[in-house]
Every structure is written in structure tokens, then in C-alpha cells.
Amino acid sequence: MKNRNIFSVSGLVIFILFSAYACKKDKTLPAEAGEIISPVTGTRTEFTLDSIFLYASQVYLWHDALPSYANFNPRFKYEGIRPDLVAFRQELFDISQFKLNSVTNTPYELPVNSGSAKYSYLEAGRTTTGATAGIVRSANVLLSSKLISSGALHIAYIALGSFPKLNEVQSNLDQAFSDLASGNPRYIIIDLRSNAGGYIETAEYIANLVVPGSLTGKVMYSEQFNAKMQAGQASILKNQPYLDADGKMVSYQGRKATMADVDYSESGNTYRFNKKGNLTSIEEVYFIVSGKTASASELLISCLKPYLHVKLIGEKTYGKPVGFFGIHVDQYSVYLSSFLIRNAAGWSDYFSGMTPDITVQGVADQELGNPEEPYFKAAIMAINGGTKREAAITSASKGMSVPISSTLISNEISTDAGMQETRLRLK
């Protein structure tokens, strides 16, 4: 039976000793199989450069595309770049560009709006609140919710601005969906146009609020790590302690548990529906999306596709079917794309974004929840069969509505808004 301790992202530390900086004869560190890996002497900067590459060579989703340490030679390439943070980020970017998407013949992590990798990133400091710190705010999770009637049709509408930690927003979500359930709607419009993602557990919880009880026990999605991780061969993770939900170290087989003890198999990281709440009438889901819809928002869309009638309204989404957990290297937090999200049908290929079924161009400064707003209006027309009914649209709002503004929608996706997994389990 599996140990059910839950991994927390806070407090990860890499135990690299920096006592042998200089004046020592250069040696090399042999791997368990006898392969020469990297020098055991050098500066603090050189050790950090080494560590970033060595972690990527085992943990990175596309590690199979990376050259050997000797061929990559991180010290030679980056040690002269100042400041150090620029060097480390440049190294991570270069690592991310090796693996090519066979469909597009471009890197999976080809930059979208800047010189940063599309998914992986590195930041100074040891993050204690997850990869979404500073981006996901509980105040922005619920932007609008209401019930409307269009002719004889009853439609639920909810706009979600982010996916913060579940314990911060669960009560608000429960109340909002309970209010929506009172109208017994068959249709729901979920507005994710400004939602760049966040915590997987929150997206999963929302999916469980939407689906009927008959889906309980069925596969929602799985996380697929690389072959080395699944085989338990990512030995470098022995340097990262495994912590429980309270940030405490965990005993395992007579010693302190490390991240190398985690079950990275696909079966061990498959999540199933578990119906929540009393909204049980939904049959069709209409997602309002934009180029800012990413990561855990796309996960929510993907996991419902095999089971419900799902339509996308708006613009092509960002395309982020990967997630990660934090790794600490010296005083830096590294987020390497570490797993692929697959829905129950095995689908994960939306690296270039999800194409909308009905295209609507973005319009600034519109009121969320206003049935006459272009995205919302297009969704209602789609529910009505593609033609606008002359019947009056009435609403009974029990939630809140706010204008779309720059405080809710940034100009570009931040790499911080990734899928952060905090529930990795020991074997």
C-alpha cells in the first residue's frame, strides 16, 4: 500500500557543499555507473551551473534530447556571464531549446513573447508559496457568477480569474456553484479568458463541481513523467528532501525521505473524478478562452472533453500541457517542465494552444457577466443552436461582476503561472 504523505513545495533544499572552492586539484565526480559527470571543485557559480544541467539531465520532461555534460560544458559557456542570475537563466533557456516538436519542427519551449522558455523558468530565492506566487491571488478566483435564461433555456455562467491554493478559495467556490445549482441548468459557460492557471488541485476541484455524479471513479487526467523518472532512476533527486504538507521532513524506510522516493509512474499519478457539490444537471460546457488562457485552465478544459459536450469560444489558448515541481539549487528555485498532462483519452497535444470552435476577437474593457458582451453573447448564440433567439435574456445574479481591466488581464502570460504539483506521493 502506498504511503499517502503529501509533498509540499516549501523548503526544498539541495545539499551541495561549497567548501571546496579553490586551490584543490581538479577532480571529477563518477556516476553510479562509472560515467564521469562533473568536476568536484570550482566556484559557487560553477557548481550552480553544473547543478542546473545535471538536474535537467534526469528530471526534465525532454531530457533525452540533451547532450552529455562534457558536450554541453556549462562552466565554459556561462561562467563568464554576469550577473549570475542572467547566466543561470540563459543556461536554462538553452537547455529548453533542444527538444523539437515533430509537428512544427520548432522547440516545444519556443519563446512566445520574450527570450524566456515557454514553460521552464528559474527565479532567485527559495519559493515557499509555489510557482504561482505573485500571480495567483485568491481575490481574483471568482470574478462573476450568475444564472440567466434565454427563452426556455437555463444557463449558468461563472468567470474564474485564477486557480489559487484550494484551501484559500474552496468555500467561495462551493457557495458559487451551489447558487448556480439552484437553477438546475443544463448548460454552463465557464469564462477563462483571463485565467493563466495556477494550482492543479483547484482546477481539479472545479471539474468535480461541474461534472455529474456518474463520472465519479472515472479517469480525469494523468501526469506522465519521463522514462527515467518513471523507472526510479533520477538519483539526483536524493539531494532534495521530501516534505509533508506542513513542511516537515518525513521518515521513510528508516531514513529521511527524499524526492527520489516519490512514485513517478503514470498509474501512481492518475487522478479520478470525485463529484463535489450539488450541481448535477450540466450536460454541455462552453468555455470562453483567449491567448491568456493557459496551463491549469487548459487542464480543466481537457479533462472534460472525453465526457461532456465541450465548445470553446474566443481565441486560441496559450498551449501549456506540462507541469512541474520546484527544485532548489543553492539560493535559486528551478522549475523544469517535468510532466505531461494527458486526459482520459490520452490527449495532450495542445502545445500550440487549443483552437476555438467559434472565433471571437478580444474586446477590451467589457463587463464580465454581461450577456451582451461579445464573448458571452457568442456563447449564448452557440447554446441556442447558432442563431440568436428573439426571446429576452434575463438574469438572476447571486455572485459578483467586475469590468475586465488591466488588473485582471496582463499583456502576456507569465511563466510563473504554471501547473504546480504539490501532491507527489511516496512509493
ZITAZI-V638231 format. One record per residue. PHI is phi as a letter, one per 40 degrees, with the letter a starting at -180 (999 if undefined). BURIAL is 1 if it has 9 or more other C-alpha atoms within 8 Angstrom, else 0. D_LAST is the distance of its C-alpha to the last C-alpha in whole Angstrom. Layout:
<<PHI,BURIAL,D_LAST> <PHI,BURIAL,D_LAST>>
//
This chain:
<<999,0,8> <c,0,6> <c,0,6> <c,0,9> <d,0,10> <b,1,11> <c,1,12> <b,1,16> <c,1,18> <c,1,20> <g,1,21> <c,1,19> <b,1,21> <b,1,21> <c,0,22> <b,0,25> <c,0,28> <b,0,32> <c,0,34> <b,1,35> <c,1,37> <a,0,40> <g,0,43> <b,0,40> <c,0,40> <c,0,38> <b,0,35> <b,1,32> <c,1,29> <c,1,27> <c,0,24> <d,0,22> <c,0,24> <g,0,27> <c,0,28> <c,0,29> <b,1,28> <a,1,30> <c,1,32> <b,1,31> <b,1,34> <i,1,36> <c,1,36> <d,0,34> <c,0,34> <c,1,34> <c,1,30> <c,1,29> <d,1,31> <d,1,29> <c,1,25> <d,1,26> <c,1,26> <c,1,23> <c,1,21> <c,1,22> <c,1,22> <b,1,18> <c,1,17> <d,1,20> <d,1,20> <b,0,23> <c,1,23> <c,0,24> <c,0,28> <c,1,28> <c,0,30> <c,0,29> <d,1,30> <c,0,33> <c,0,34> <c,0,33> <f,0,34> <c,1,33> <c,1,36> <c,0,39> <c,0,38> <b,1,37> <c,1,38> <c,0,42> <c,0,41> <b,0,42> <c,0,40> <d,0,37> <d,0,35> <c,1,37> <c,1,36> <c,1,32> <c,1,33> <c,1,35> <c,1,32> <c,1,29> <c,1,32> <c,0,33> <d,1,29> <c,1,29> <c,1,32> <c,1,31> <c,1,30> <b,1,32> <c,1,32> <c,0,34> <c,0,35> <b,0,37> <f,0,37> <b,0,36> <d,1,33> <d,1,30> <b,1,30> <d,1,34> <d,1,36> <c,0,37> <b,0,39> <a,0,39> <c,0,38> <c,0,34> <c,1,32> <c,1,31> <b,1,27> <c,1,26> <a,1,28> <b,1,28> <b,0,30> <c,0,31> <g,0,29> <c,1,26> <c,1,25> <b,0,24> <b,0,25> <g,1,23> <c,1,24> <c,1,27> <d,1,29> <g,0,32> <b,0,32> <c,1,31> <b,1,33> <c,1,32> <c,0,36> <b,1,36> <c,1,34> <b,1,36> <c,1,39> <a,1,41> <a,1,41> <a,1,44> <b,1,45> <b,1,48> <b,1,50> <b,1,51> <g,0,54> <c,0,52> <c,0,49> <b,1,47> <b,1,44> <c,1,41> <b,1,41> <a,1,38> <b,1,38> <b,1,35> <c,1,35> <a,1,32> <b,1,28> <c,1,27> <d,1,25> <c,1,25> <c,0,26> <c,0,29> <b,1,30> <d,0,29> <c,0,32> <c,0,34> <c,1,32> <d,1,33> <c,0,36> <c,1,37> <c,1,36> <c,1,37> <c,1,40> <c,1,40> <c,1,39> <c,0,43> <c,1,44> <f,1,42> <c,1,42> <c,1,41> <b,1,41> <b,1,39> <b,1,39> <b,1,36> <c,1,38> <b,1,35> <c,1,38> <b,1,37> <c,1,33> <c,1,32> <h,1,28> <i,1,26> <c,1,23> <d,1,21> <c,1,20> <c,1,24> <c,1,25> <c,1,23> <c,1,24> <c,1,28> <d,1,27> <c,1,26> <c,1,30> <c,1,31> <c,1,30> <c,1,32> <c,0,30> <c,0,30> <c,1,27> <d,1,25> <g,0,22> <c,0,23> <c,1,20> <c,1,21> <a,1,20> <b,1,17> <b,1,15> <b,1,16> <c,1,15> <c,1,17> <c,0,16> <c,1,15> <c,1,13> <c,1,11> <c,0,12> <g,1,10> <b,0,14> <c,1,14> <c,0,15> <c,1,17> <c,1,14> <c,1,14> <c,1,17> <b,1,16> <c,1,15> <c,1,12> <b,1,14> <c,1,14> <c,1,17> <c,0,19> <g,1,19> <c,0,18> <c,1,16> <b,1,13> <c,0,13> <a,0,10> <f,0,11> <g,0,14> <a,0,14> <c,1,14> <c,1,11> <b,1,11> <c,1,10> <c,1,10> <c,1,6> <c,1,5> <c,1,5> <b,1,8> <c,1,9> <c,1,12> <c,0,11> <c,0,8> <b,1,11> <b,1,14> <b,0,16> <b,1,19> <c,1,22> <a,1,23> <d,1,26> <b,0,28> <g,1,31> <b,0,35> <c,1,35> <b,1,35> <b,1,38> <c,1,37> <b,0,37> <b,1,38> <b,1,37> <b,1,38> <c,1,37> <c,1,39> <b,1,38> <a,1,39> <c,1,38> <c,1,36> <c,1,34> <a,1,31> <g,1,27> <c,1,25> <c,1,29> <c,1,29> <c,1,25> <d,1,27> <c,1,30> <c,1,28> <c,1,25> <c,1,29> <d,1,30> <c,1,29> <b,0,30> <b,1,33> <c,0,37> <b,1,36> <b,1,38> <b,1,38> <b,1,41> <h,1,42> <b,1,41> <d,1,39> <c,1,35> <c,1,34> <g,1,31> <a,1,28> <c,1,25> <b,1,22> <a,1,20> <a,1,19> <b,1,17> <c,1,19> <b,1,19> <b,1,22> <b,1,24> <f,0,27> <c,0,29> <b,1,28> <b,1,25> <b,1,24> <b,1,23> <c,1,22> <d,1,22> <b,1,18> <a,1,17> <b,1,20> <c,1,20> <b,1,21> <c,1,23> <c,1,23> <c,0,26> <g,0,24> <c,0,26> <a,1,25> <c,0,29> <b,1,30> <c,1,30> <c,0,34> <h,1,34> <c,1,34> <c,0,38> <c,1,40> <c,0,42> <b,0,44> <c,0,45> <b,1,47> <c,0,47> <c,0,46> <b,0,49> <c,0,49> <f,0,49> <b,0,49> <c,1,48> <c,1,45> <g,1,45> <c,0,49> <d,0,50> <c,0,52> <c,1,50> <d,0,49> <c,1,46> <c,1,46> <c,1,49> <c,1,48> <c,1,45> <c,1,47> <c,1,49> <c,1,47> <c,0,46> <c,1,50> <g,0,50> <g,0,50> <b,0,54> <c,0,55> <c,0,56> <c,0,59> <c,0,58> <c,0,57> <c,1,54> <b,0,53> <b,0,50> <b,0,49> <c,0,47> <b,1,45> <b,0,43> <b,1,44> <b,1,45> <b,0,45> <c,0,47> <c,1,45> <a,0,46> <c,0,44> <c,0,42> <b,1,40> <b,1,40> <c,0,40> <c,0,42> <a,0,39> <c,1,35> <c,0,33> <c,1,30> <c,1,29> <c,1,28> <c,1,25> <c,1,22> <c,1,20> <c,1,16> <b,1,16> <b,0,13> <c,1,10> <b,1,7> <c,1,4> <c,0,0>>
//
